[in-house]
């Protein structure tokens, strides 16, 4: 009887652990601890993506990390998770156009610009689904100079 209780307890614990780990969003490792993107991809299931997420504002502000989120997650959700993990407030994610990160707001000629793999995006953060190995970035830049206006 004691053995049945022990085995039942162990099975329940394993089940709970499996459920909790499979449902959560996972921060892979802080930036710099991962040697190659291939290491990330070989370590995780095919139904997840490993994406480098970065937010920078010149020398004032910079956060970045690798994240794994469900395949259907848009870029905005990656930025939301990065900000949540770093106690940073981000606005405009649901609308697809970032209006502020912490106290740094779009202002005049300066705005938060969305980049995918080093190229400025022609879609908003809510409209882009990152692919495995992507680098998605928000950069606070002078958009007038960027577009030579």
Secondary structure by P-SEA (a helix, b strand, c coil): caaaaaaaaaaaaaaaaaaaaaacccccccccccccaaaaaaaccccbbbbbbbbbccccbbbbbbbbccccccaaaaaaaaaaaacccccccccccccccccccccccbbbbbbcccccccccccccccccccccccccccccccccc
